[in-house]
């Protein structure tokens, strides 16, 4: 792979520029993700179109569903929710597999900086790295489960609620040690604002640890691709210690990219809400098309930032990760540099000539 990188300036800007220039790739990934949402959208649309029909006043349910609709359609909505849950689960699983594939594709394209055939190299990288990156995904799932357990179950109850906050124990009342038990203990605080702050701290800690876990996964995949390694577990351990030694250098560009994405989503939500408030019986298909355009734009920007994270990980990894030691095929040989080499054959007096 070619490893030249002539980017200058802040890492997050250089990574965004590199990702933005690969227009066919982020268009393909964005369209693929959008296609996964079609089954759920069409299913929901057909169900509500049949339920509304001519039974309700035109325009009365545009912004919210009234009490009459909720009561009349409770059975149909229950069936719809069950069906949507199944379809959405399948779509989410496919989206995760696509994310694993896209990670390999982006790394292949960014590492192999040659002109042309970027789509071909993208699919080649997706296939080449898929199973190694799938093992990293399994490690992420295990890590997410461990974080969930630590923040919302026994460690949080013992270290924070009992030792630090000294909340009194309460009868479990059928609630096992977990989020429900936390709610029961917080009822003894008396101050609602203090209880809210504790919940915010718990949720904030969970979000922080999950962000670190996902950043670790990006750097682990980058290390695997950079060294063409096969052990995801060993690469993950090495990445953990690398991030511990260089926390600012490894986390700063990812934090900036996260803030950029959050700002885009926040701005789009404001625009989206403003356009939805303007919907009415007189609205045309153009209003709906504008809402669709804004949603599609946000999806594309998210895919660009997703790719930029891997470019940023490459740029950072080249500065903090040394080249891996590989066996020298000419270690046991004689000959002038640049000229013919003569490997020394063990156990004999003859020489083999290597051109």
N, C-alpha and C positions, 0 to 999 in steps of 0.2 A: 504494500500500500504506500502511496505517496503521503508524506507527512509534512510537506511544506505548508507554512501558514504565514501569509504576508499581511495579516490583518493588523491594523493599528487602532489606537484609541481604546476607550472603555470596552471591557469584554462583552457587556450586555448589548452595546450598540453594534459591535462587530458580529456578534452571534445573530442578532435580529436581521442585520443586513444580509448575512449569509443565508439564513432561512428564507427571507423574503424573496431572494433572487431565484429560488427553486419553485417557480410558479406551478408547473405541472404537478409537482409532488404534493404540495399542500392542497391543491385543488382536488386531486384524487382522494387523499385521505379525508378531506372535509365532505366530499360527496358520498364516500363510503359510510361515514358516520351518520350523515343525514338520511341515507337510505335505510339504516337500521331503525330509525324512528318512524318510518312510514307505517309499518304494521300496527303499532300502537295508536298512531294518529288516525288512521283510517278506521280502525275498529271503534275508537271512541266517537268519531264523527258519525258513523253509521248508526251507532246505538242512540246517541242523543237526537239525531235527525228523526229516527223512528219514534222516539219517546215524545218529542215536542209536537211534531206533525201540525195539526190545526187545532190543538187542544188549548193553546195559550195565546194570549194577545201578542201580536207581532212586536218584537223589540223589548218585551218585558223581561226577558231572561238574558239579555246581552251581557250585562255587567255582573250579575249574580243570580244564583238560583233561589227562588223564593221558597217559603215554607211549604206551600201547596205542592210544588214540584218535588221537593225532597220526600214528602210523605207519599205522594202518589207513585213515585218511581223507586221506592226504596228496594223492592225486590229486584227490579231490573238493574239498578245501580250496583247491588250486591253481586249479581252474576257478572256484570261488566268488570267490576274491580277484581274478581277472582281470575277472569280470563286475561285481563290486562297484566296482572301480576305474573302470570305464567309467561306471556309473550315478552314482557319487559325483562324477565329473568334471562330468557334466551338471548334477547338483544344485548343485554349487559354482558353476558358471557362472550358473545361474538365481538363486542366492542373491546373487551380485555384482550382477546386473541389478536385483534387487529392492532391494538396498541403495542403488543409484544413484537408483532411483525414489523410495524412501522419503526420501532426503535432500531431494529437491525438495519432497516433500509436507510434511515437517516444517517446512522453511523458509517455505513458503507459509502454513502455519497460524500459525506464530509471528510472522511479519511482518504478516500481515493479521489483527489481533486483533479480530475481530468475533464476535458471539454467534451460535451455531447453524451448522449445515451444515459442521461441521469435516471430516467424511468427504468431502464433495463438494470442499471446498477442498484437502484432502490429495491427492486424485486429480488435481485440476486442476494443482496445483503439481508433482506427479510427472511429468505429461505435459509441462508447460510448460518445465521445466528439464532434462529428461532428456538431450537431446543435448549441451547444454553441460556437464553434469556427467559425461557419458560421456567427453568429451574430457579432463576432469580425471582421470578414472580411468586413461586411457591414459598421462597424465603420471606418475601414481603407479606404474604398471607399469614405466615406463622408469626412474623414480627407484629403485624397489626392485631392479631389475636392476643399476643402477650401484652401489648400496650393497652388494649381494651380491658384486659383482666387487671392490670396494675392500677389503672386510673379509676375504674368504676367498681372494683371489688375489694378483696381483702387488703392489699397493700395500702390503698387509700384510706380504708376504714381504720387500720391500725396506726399508720404513721401520721396521718393528717387529722382525721376526726377524733381519734382517741388520744393520741400523744400530744399533738400540736394544739388543736382546738379544745380538747378535753370535753367533747360533747358527751352527755350522759347516755348510757346504754338504755335502750327501750325494748319492751317485749316485741319480738319479731312479728307477731300477729299474722302469721302465715307468709310473711315476706322473708325470703332468703337473703343472705348477705349480698348486697348488690345495689343498684340504683334505687329500688323501692325502699330498702332499709335506710339509705342516705336521706331520702325524703322524710321518713319517720323521725330520724334523729334531728334533722333541721327544723322540724316543727317545735322542738324544745328550745330553739334559740330565742324566740320571742320577737326579734327584730327582723322584719321581712327584708330590709335592704341588706343586712349582714348575710342572711341566708342566700339572697341572690348573688352576692359577691362570691360566696363559697362555690356556688354552682358555676358561675362564670370562670372562676379560677380552675375548676375541675375540667370544664369543657375546653378552656384555653390551653391547658396542659396537654390534653388529648390531641388538639389540633396541632400544637407545636411538635409533639413527638411524631405524629403522622407525617408532617411536612419533612422532618429530618429523615424519617424512614424512606420516603419517596425520593428525596435527594440522594440518599445513600444508594438507592437502586439505580439512579441515573449514572452515578459515578462508577458503580460496580459493572454495569453493562459497558460503559466506556472503557474500563480497564480490560475487560474480557476481549473487546474488539481490538484494542490497541496492542495487546500482547498475543492475540490469537490464542488465548488460554481456553482450557476446557473445564476447569474446576470452578464452579460458581461459588461454592462455599469458601474456598481459599481466597478467591478474588474479593468476596464480600468482607472477609476478615482483614485483608490488606487495605481495603477501602475504608473500613472503620477506623483503623489506626492512622491512615493518611488524613482523614477528616479531623481526627482528634488532634493531630500535630499542626494542621493548617486550617483551623476553623474559619478564620476571616476570609482567607483566599478562596476556599471552596464554597462557602455559603453566601458570600456577598453578591456574586452575579445572579445566583438563583433567587435570592431575596428581591433584588431589583426587578427581575423578570416576573416574579410573583406579584409585586406591587403594580407593575405595568398591566398585567392581566386583570388584576382586581379593579384598577381604574377603568379599564375598557368595559368590563362587565357592569360596573356601577353606572357609568355613563349610559350604556346601552339600556339598562333597566329603567333609567329615568325617561329616555326617549320612548321606550316600549310602553311604559305606563301612560305617558302623555298621549300616544297614538291610540291606545285602547280606550282611554276616557273619551276620545272623540268619536268612537264608534256609535252608530245609531241606525235607525231604520232607513235613513236616507243615504247611508254609507254605501259606496260601490266596491267593486272588487279591487280597486286601486289601493284602498285603505288596508285591506288584508294583505295585498302584495307588498306594501311598504313594511308591514310588521314582519312578514316572512323575510324580506331583504335584510332588515336589521338583525334578525336572529341568525341568518346565514352568514352575515358579515362577522358577527361575534364568534361563530363556530370556526370560520377561517382564521381569524386572528388568534384564537386559542390554539389551532393547529400550528400556526407559524411560531408561536411562543413555545409550544411543545418541542418543535424541531430546534429552536434556538437554545433550549436547555442542553441538548446534546452537543451542539457546537460549542457552547460555553464550557461544558464539561471536558471536551477535547482540549480546548485552549488552556484550561486550568491544569488538567492532568499532565500536559507536556511540561509544565513548570515544576510540578511537585512529585512526579513519578519518574524514576530513573528507568533506563532501558533494561530489559530483563537479560540475564546472563544466558547466552546460548553457546553450545559447544563450537569450538573453532575447528573447522575441517582441515586446516593447514597447520595445526599446532605441532604435529610430529612430521615436519617436512623441512627440506632445505631448498635454497634457491633464492636468487636476488628478487627484491620486491618488483612486481610488475612483469617479471619474466617467468619462465617455466619453473614449476615447483615439482619436487621429487619427494613424495611421501615415503617415510621410512617404514619398511615392512618389518614388523616384529618377528624375531626368531630366524632371521636370514641375513645374508650379506648383499642381496640384490635390491635394486631400487625400481619402483614403478614410476613411469613418467606420466605427469598430468599436465596437459596443455591448458 
